[in-house]
Amino acid sequence: MRRREFLGLSVGGAIAALSSRAQAQASIKEIRIGYQKTGVLVIARQQAVLEKRFVGKQIGIKWIEFTSGPPLLEAMSTGSVDLGAVGDTPPIFAQAANANIVYIAGSPITNGQGILVPANSSIRTIADLKGKRVGFTKGSSAHNVVIATLEKAGLTYEDITPVYLTPPDAGPAFANGSVEAWAVWDPYFAIGEKRQNGRILINAHEVAKTNSFYLANRDFANSHVRETREVIDGLAEAARWAEANRAEVASALATVTGVPLEVQAVAANRASFLIGPVTGEIVTTQQAVADRFHKLGLIPKPIAVRDIVWRHTQS
């Protein structure tokens, strides 16, 4: 191929790509948000924060509920969901599976997840988990909590019997003794304490730094930079309100989710809501999670977290 022809194709391809992006930018009519019944997204939905921001642009907001992060990110990767929030572990498994996602914001978790045991259990220390059945959702943030906790006590993954259950299934299993410990996040963590006779064996912050994340479908974020930033700004607004109004957060979450107020009050009072950029420190912490899972053979290849951090910052 002659150089002139090559340049002509290159320029033509670039113009076509720009045209395609411009058409995608102009055609957006709806933003689909994947959420779980916890945290800022529930508040943002209840207060119609995003709906108010986008109504003048004639862009609708569609909320799609998930019970945990892994199926949410699977839907996001395929383009069925545009943006959403999950814990630290689901993005690790998703990136290892070449999911079409990017990190767009982060939120440090100071409390609100850990491992529960029955109040009368003989399990008193982490070491007592050896040989026990531990329930948690595979590929969730609770999965990371379990592994980090075992490491702290010098135990291995083979020292326990993992029982992979979603939170709605794990709760009854914990209550009836089918599992001897349960790793989970709020509000299920608080439900286990208040309604299922649970005792906290370990809080996640005692064993490792943890974060939650806001992610987006890569193509959506890159084609709709302005809208993606607007979503982050709207959620940050809801997060600031939540930090300053915890009693109202508990009441709102109880109304929206049907989880009793006393349970939501526990969750709201210990939660960290603030949202910010995915900093270098957060990337380092998240990379340690990825390395931990690869070392155990739970993801098939090493990954570099920084490779899927969205570059279009809010600055």
Phi and psi in degrees as a GROMACS rama.xvg file:
@    title "Ramachandran Plot"
@    xaxis  label "Phi"
@    yaxis  label "Psi"
@TYPE xy
-71.0295  153.18  ARG-2
-59.0062  -40.6629  ARG-3
-63.3822  -40.4443  ARG-4
-66.0838  -40.0801  GLU-5
-62.4354  -45.3843  PHE-6
-62.7615  -38.4907  LEU-7
-62.3895  -42.0874  GLY-8
-67.3775  -38.6535  LEU-9
-64.075  -46.8651  SER-10
-63.9127  -42.8688  VAL-11
-61.7262  -41.0834  GLY-12
-64.1474  -40.833  GLY-13
-63.8129  -42.877  ALA-14
-62.8614  -41.2519  ILE-15
-64.0509  -40.4589  ALA-16
-64.4631  -43.1507  ALA-17
-64.0893  -40.8024  LEU-18
-63.2434  -42.2011  SER-19
-63.2346  -42.7356  SER-20
-64.9481  -40.427  ARG-21
-63.4493  -40.5848  ALA-22
-64.4962  -41.0683  GLN-23
-63.8734  -40.4871  ALA-24
-62.2425  -39.977  GLN-25
-76.7429  -23.4312  ALA-26
-94.0222  -3.67616  SER-27
-64.6824  127.621  ILE-28
-121.675  -15.1018  LYS-29
-153.68  141.589  GLU-30
-114.744  124.381  ILE-31
-100.819  120.937  ARG-32
-108.689  123.085  ILE-33
-91.0762  131.185  GLY-34
-143.795  160.877  TYR-35
-115.13  164.793  GLN-36
-79.47  61.4874  LYS-37
-162.711  151.938  THR-38
76.942  -159.706  GLY-39
-62.4623  -37.6176  VAL-40
-64.1471  -35.1521  LEU-41
-65.5431  -41.5685  VAL-42
-64.4988  -45.2637  ILE-43
-60.7522  -39.2649  ALA-44
-68.2463  -44.4375  ARG-45
-63.7313  -34.7248  GLN-46
-93.9481  0.861194  GLN-47
54.2384  38.3948  ALA-48
-60.3998  -47.7563  VAL-49
-73.9738  -37.6092  LEU-50
-57.4887  -41.8373  GLU-51
-66.5925  -36.1773  LYS-52
-70.5667  -31.2306  ARG-53
-104.904  -4.4765  PHE-54
-61.7135  -37.5344  VAL-55
-68.7829  -18.92  GLY-56
-96.4853  3.46885  LYS-57
57.1895  40.7399  GLN-58
-114.613  123.297  ILE-59
-85.8136  161.013  GLY-60
-117.879  125.515  ILE-61
-114.311  127.083  LYS-62
-102.009  128.628  TRP-63
-123.644  120.375  ILE-64
-88.8006  141.848  GLU-65
-132.741  153.111  PHE-66
-86.6154  -17.6526  THR-67
-159.848  172.013  SER-68
-70.7369  -41.5305  GLY-69
-55.1295  -49.5273  PRO-70
-67.7435  -28.5093  PRO-71
-62.788  -46.7879  LEU-72
-70.7644  -29.8155  LEU-73
-63.0881  -43.5693  GLU-74
-65.943  -37.2325  ALA-75
-65.4148  -42.5975  MET-76
-61.836  -36.6274  SER-77
-82.4632  -6.62712  THR-78
92.1645  9.15139  GLY-79
-81.4798  -19.0261  SER-80
-130.554  140.852  VAL-81
-92.3717  -44.2931  ASP-82
-142.113  160.191  LEU-83
-176.083  178.022  GLY-84
-127.435  138.164  ALA-85
-146.446  173.98  VAL-86
-78.6527  -166.14  GLY-87
-79.2866  -27.1066  ASP-88
-84.8396  -39.8103  THR-89
-52.663  -39.2218  PRO-90
-65.4376  -27.7891  PRO-91
-65.2069  -50.7412  ILE-92
-63.7063  -39.2097  PHE-93
-65.7662  -44.507  ALA-94
-63.9481  -38.8919  GLN-95
-63.3747  -24.6255  ALA-96
-95.9593  14.817  ALA-97
63.9451  34.6002  ASN-98
-65.1584  148.241  ALA-99
-89.7316  68.0089  ASN-100
-134.129  161.8  ILE-101
-140.936  148.28  VAL-102
-76.2647  129.968  TYR-103
-116.547  -17.4488  ILE-104
-165.288  162.742  ALA-105
-133.541  163.747  GLY-106
-150.254  109.733  SER-107
-61.9747  140.125  PRO-108
-101.38  118.893  ILE-109
-95.9675  -19.5406  THR-110
-167.297  -176.329  ASN-111
93.5134  11.8055  GLY-112
-155.067  157.208  GLN-113
167.245  -154.781  GLY-114
-121.553  129.182  ILE-115
-106.013  149.241  LEU-116
-132.116  159.419  VAL-117
-59.4762  147.972  PRO-118
-56.2635  -35.8211  ALA-119
-96.3596  14.3054  ASN-120
-68.382  150.046  SER-121
-78.7551  -7.22767  SER-122
-75.5643  112.187  ILE-123
-117.044  -23.8004  ARG-124
-130.276  166.739  THR-125
-58.615  -39.2566  ILE-126
-59.5255  -26.8333  ALA-127
-70.6328  -8.6669  ASP-128
-72.3772  -15.36  LEU-129
-57.5274  127.129  LYS-130
81.4857  3.83272  GLY-131
-99.056  158.282  LYS-132
-88.0586  119.403  ARG-133
-116.818  120.983  VAL-134
-93.158  137.714  GLY-135
-169.625  166.389  PHE-136
-86.1602  124.024  THR-137
-62.4542  133.416  LYS-138
79.1186  7.2942  GLY-139
-97.2086  175.225  SER-140
-61.7498  -30.124  SER-141
-64.0459  -31.053  ALA-142
-60.7507  -44.9417  HIS-143
-65.0227  -40.472  ASN-144
-58.921  -42.8645  VAL-145
-60.85  -48.8015  VAL-146
-65.2372  -44.3951  ILE-147
-63.1313  -37.4178  ALA-148
-65.6795  -44.1104  THR-149
-61.2894  -42.4121  LEU-150
-59.7175  -40.436  GLU-151
-59.7631  -33.435  LYS-152
-96.0419  3.90443  ALA-153
75.4078  19.6518  GLY-154
-96.8735  164.5  LEU-155
-113.538  168.725  THR-156
-61.438  -30.2971  TYR-157
-73.6194  -11.3572  GLU-158
-79.4026  -11.1917  ASP-159
-119.907  169.085  ILE-160
-107.568  101.407  THR-161
-71.1279  135.988  PRO-162
-121.07  108.978  VAL-163
-83.151  111.669  TYR-164
-139.802  142.643  LEU-165
-72.3265  158.773  THR-166
-53.5706  -43.439  PRO-167
-62.2315  -28.2265  PRO-168
-87.2575  -32.3249  ASP-169
-70.4553  -34.1091  ALA-170
-56.4309  -55.3481  GLY-171
-61.5683  -37.0022  PRO-172
-63.3851  -37.9605  ALA-173
-68.2933  -43.6725  PHE-174
-64.65  -34.6474  ALA-175
-96.8027  4.83637  ASN-176
85.6435  8.04043  GLY-177
-67.3073  -28.4845  SER-178
-122.164  147.77  VAL-179
-96.3921  -9.02876  GLU-180
-152.79  154.914  ALA-181
-138.513  120.427  TRP-182
-100.591  125.439  ALA-183
-163.769  175.478  VAL-184
-118.518  166.981  TRP-185
-68.4772  148.254  ASP-186
-84.0641  -4.59027  PRO-187
-63.6163  -34.8197  TYR-188
-60.0452  -45.73  PHE-189
-69.1277  -36.3449  ALA-190
-60.8779  -43.7347  ILE-191
-60.5818  -37.7875  GLY-192
-69.0139  -51.9641  GLU-193
-85.2386  -30.695  LYS-194
-116.816  -13.7717  ARG-195
-124.943  24.4716  GLN-196
59.0496  38.867  ASN-197
-91.7497  153.152  GLY-198
-123.833  134.647  ARG-199
-72.7904  118.594  ILE-200
-82.1631  -43.3289  LEU-201
-153.523  138.736  ILE-202
-91.1842  143.474  ASN-203
-56.9608  -38.3271  ALA-204
-66.2815  -13.7135  HIS-205
-78.983  -16.3473  GLU-206
-116.546  -25.2204  VAL-207
-166.402  154.217  ALA-208
-69.8995  137.913  LYS-209
-133.521  152.544  THR-210
-135.526  156.064  ASN-211
-110.363  163.557  SER-212
-138.5  152.405  PHE-213
-107.911  127.301  TYR-214
-127.461  164.717  LEU-215
-141.523  155.924  ALA-216
-60.764  129.634  ASN-217
-57.4548  -45.2006  ARG-218
-64.6603  -40.6447  ASP-219
-62.4462  -49.2722  PHE-220
-61.9093  -41.2639  ALA-221
-74.447  -29.4835  ASN-222
-85.4524  -22.2047  SER-223
-130.291  62.4567  HIS-224
-60.3052  -47.7551  VAL-225
-61.2071  -44.9293  ARG-226
-67.133  -37.7117  GLU-227
-63.574  -44.2048  THR-228
-61.912  -38.8515  ARG-229
-64.8269  -38.3326  GLU-230
-63.3439  -46.807  VAL-231
-59.0007  -44.6057  ILE-232
-61.5635  -41.4509  ASP-233
-65.2104  -42.2324  GLY-234
-68.5287  -35.6951  LEU-235
-63.394  -37.1385  ALA-236
-61.9107  -46.4164  GLU-237
-63.7679  -36.2138  ALA-238
-66.4898  -41.2054  ALA-239
-63.6727  -40.7588  ARG-240
-61.8702  -43.6139  TRP-241
-63.4844  -40.4137  ALA-242
-58.9721  -35.8259  GLU-243
-92.7168  -7.34223  ALA-244
-138.166  62.2641  ASN-245
-68.8535  -35.595  ARG-246
-64.3229  -41.5042  ALA-247
-67.5285  -34.3774  GLU-248
-61.1858  -48.1674  VAL-249
-58.808  -44.036  ALA-250
-64.2553  -43.8985  SER-251
-64.0096  -43.2307  ALA-252
-65.7432  -38.6492  LEU-253
-63.0256  -41.0461  ALA-254
-65.5809  -44.5314  THR-255
-73.8918  -39.3296  VAL-256
-97.4756  -20.913  THR-257
82.4999  -0.142135  GLY-258
-76.4641  133.193  VAL-259
-53.2127  147.601  PRO-260
-58.3077  -40.3153  LEU-261
-62.2512  -32.6678  GLU-262
-73.9934  -46.6005  VAL-263
-65.2254  -29.8896  GLN-264
-64.2527  -40.8958  ALA-265
-61.135  -47.3328  VAL-266
-64.4  -45.0635  ALA-267
-66.7813  -37.2007  ALA-268
-71.7012  -20.9529  ASN-269
-109.822  4.15646  ARG-270
-81.7934  156.149  ALA-271
-114.524  121.001  SER-272
-102.183  -25.5425  PHE-273
-57.8448  142.544  LEU-274
-117.702  138.162  ILE-275
-151.053  -174.878  GLY-276
-68.5169  160.967  PRO-277
-82.4384  93.9163  VAL-278
-75.6958  170.366  THR-279
-60.9493  -37.2498  GLY-280
-64.7874  -41.6373  GLU-281
-65.4839  -40.4937  ILE-282
-61.0651  -42.4874  VAL-283
-61.4274  -44.0674  THR-284
-63.1714  -42.1592  THR-285
-69.2114  -34.7378  GLN-286
-64.0447  -35.8889  GLN-287
-62.9585  -36.6032  ALA-288
-63.8011  -45.7393  VAL-289
-61.6  -43.4888  ALA-290
-64.9876  -36.0875  ASP-291
-62.925  -44.5442  ARG-292
-70.4716  -34.8184  PHE-293
-69.1924  -40.9484  HIS-294
-58.4168  -35.3896  LYS-295
-84.8343  -2.31623  LEU-296
77.1395  16.9286  GLY-297
-86.0198  -18.6848  LEU-298
-120.866  147.17  ILE-299
-77.8669  -12.5334  PRO-300
-153.749  156.477  LYS-301
-70.1976  148.903  PRO-302
-131.435  157.429  ILE-303
-112.121  109.73  ALA-304
-56.2279  -39.0535  VAL-305
-58.9726  -21.7653  ARG-306
-67.5869  -21.1911  ASP-307
-118.784  22.7322  ILE-308
-84.5109  125.06  VAL-309
-61.8847  131.837  TRP-310
-88.5249  -13.7143  ARG-311
-86.0729  81.4128  HIS-312
-72.3478  174.156  THR-313
-80.4141  -7.00533  GLN-314
